[in-house]
Amino acid sequence: MSDKLDGAARTEALDALKARGWDLVEGRDAIAKSFKFDSFVAAFGWMTQVAILSEKANHHPEWSNTYNRVEVVLTSHDVGGLTERDVKLARKMDDL
């Protein structure tokens, strides 16, 4: 379990994620990003890779897939907001 991000650590993490296309979700302590791929197969393949990483980390995204797009929301439900786990998973998603 991680603690909620706050203070300078939160600001630094959110600034770095915003530069990568992540945004805060209105009304929630969560971040979101839309990923676009060349095809459904590419999107689903990426989701499969993320699913494996998420399972290993025991931290799972809220997401949906429509054809070549994947909409992702990250938050840590156990603490009711953003944690370092969310930041790490967001970076891994971007790196894939």
N, C-alpha and C positions, 0 to 999 in steps of 0.2 A: 504494500500500500504506500502511496506517495501523499505528501501534503499538497494542498492547493498552492498554486503559484501566487505570490503576492510581491508587492514592492518592486524593487529594481530588477529582480530576477524575472518577474512577470513582464515588465515593460520591455526588457531586453529580448526575451523569448518572443513576445508578440510582434515586436518590430522586425525581428529576423524572419518570422513566419509570414508577416504581411508582405515582405519583399519577395517571398516565394509564391504569393497569390492566395494565401489563407486570409480569411476575414472572421471577425467576431460574429457570432450568431446573435441577432437581436433578441433580447429577453432571456438569454441563457448564458451561462459561463461556459461557452463552447466555441470551437472554431470550425469553419467549413471551407471546402474547396470543391470546385467542379473540375474533373479530369476528362479530357477528350482524347480519344484514340482513333486510329485509322479505320477500325472495324469493331464489330461485336466480339470477334474472337480475340483481338488484342486487348479489349477492355476486360473480358472475362479472364484472360490469362493473367493480367495484372492483378485482378481481384484474387485470383488463386494464390499468387505469390504473397500478397498482403495477408490473406487468410492464414497462411502458414506462419508468417512472421508474428501476426497477432496472437495466434494460439500459443506459440512459444513464449510470448511475453505475457500471456494471460490478460490481454487488453484488446478489446474488440471495438471496431468502429461501428457507427450507425451509417449505413450506406444504401444506395439504390443504384440500379443499373438500367438504363434505357439505351438500347442499341450500342452506340460507341461512346456513351457518356457514363461516368460514375460520379455521383454526388456523395460527398463524404462529410460527416460531422464527427468531431472528436471531443469527448469530455470524459471525465472520470466519475462515473455514477456513484461509486462508493464514498467519495468525498464531496460530491455535489459541485464539481467545477474542474477547471484546468489544472493539470499537474505536469510534471516533467515527463511522465509516461506518454501523455498526449503529444508533447513537443517531439519526443523521440520517434513516435510512430509517424507523425506528420513528415518528419525529415526522411524517414525510411521510404514512405510512400513517394515523396518527391524524387528520391534517388533511384527508385525503380523506373 
